[in-house]
Amino acid sequence: MKKFILGSTGLLCFSLLAVGCGSSKTETSQAVSDDTLEVITEKAKKEGSIASVGMPNTWANWVGTWQDLEKKYGISHVDTDMSSAEELAKFDSEGKSGTADIGDVGISFGPLAKSKGLTLPYKTSYWKDIPDWAKDKDGDWLLSYTGTISFMTDKNNVKEAPKSWKELLSGKYKVSIGDVATANQAQFSVLAAAIANGGSEKDIQPGLDYFKKIAENGRLSTVDASVANLEKGEIDVAVMWDFNGLNYRDQIEPSRFDIAVPTDGSVISGYTTIINKNAPHPNAAKLAREYILSDEGQINLARGYARPIRSVKLPKEVEEKLLPDSAYQAAVPVKDNKVWDNTSAALPELWQSEVLTYAK
């Protein structure tokens, strides 16, 4: 399931899914907040299994984490793939009869899950390594990996791959951004353009003005930057998360595509694990979060092109799959997620009236 099509639409979806569903705040888990890691590990082994949502084997190489947990601790695993909004709705609707232990959601959904009383906090022993912008102060959510908006250029179609928003604007090729009305990735792309041109999550107008110019010049592509369309050569330059670009590149032909983080500004976001307050296996969920943030867990994510939230030494063959740290110098995180939630909710209408209206 595509998890990146959930921005404001996803938040709305969660609200709708949750209508009529009872929300329980009663603590029923066997987790104890001051348990040591050794105690958590022993309890997790006794629980013997873990049920995740939205953490399928094929996404960010989660399969590596699940295989390691079974090998090291004898914990079996099952996942039900779903969107971030659906994950929260499931936690909420099942209440004290929860069947899922842990989920993986977009950063905006972490604070929302906490505000709904759906989460069990756990900071892990790697707490100090996580940047402040990427974690909740109580440990209800904390990012495991990040994505950064980048350019994916088909060098068969474009002679000089753009390295900045300025270069992208002056090109003669088509630019694919995706559906801003529904796609989280596309909304962050507008934000990245805004940041590069003096804007922010509070002031998205520079991003809209930027893409208005692209549209007026007849360069805004409506072709979806899927692997199939990229392989057929129907995309010149696509704006997307770095890990999607790197993954698609290696799936098709590494030498054919250029992946670049704009040197004049971009945005970093990411995904956070959330532990269900009513998890049937809360200690296994805590141990999973612990392992995900360990060196081994972070390397597993990097094997799936996700950029680790912690600074860990990657094996050479894994490091070579990613862009170097120096590529991210102009990328910044969202400073105020509540403001961004409001901006992204208004963005579909603004995109229609201020960009698509001028498309040729």
Secondary structure, DSSP 8 states (H G I E B T S, - for coil): ---TT-SHHHHHHHHHHHTT------------TT--HHHHHHHHHHH-EEEEES--TTSTTHHHHHHHHHHHH--EEEEE---HHHHHHHHHHHGGG----EEEEETTHHHHHHHTT-B-----TTGGGS-GGGB-TTSS-EEEEEEEEEEEEETTT-SS---SHHHHHH-SS-EE---TTT-HHHHHHHHHHHHHTT--SS--HHHHHHHHHHHHTT-EE-S---HHHHHTT--SEEEEEHHHHHHHHHHH-GGGEEEE--TT-EEEEEEEEEEBTT-SSHHHHHHHHHHHTSHHHHHHHHHTT-EESS-----HHHHTTS--GGGGTTEEE-S-HHHHHHHHHHHHHHHHHHTGGG--
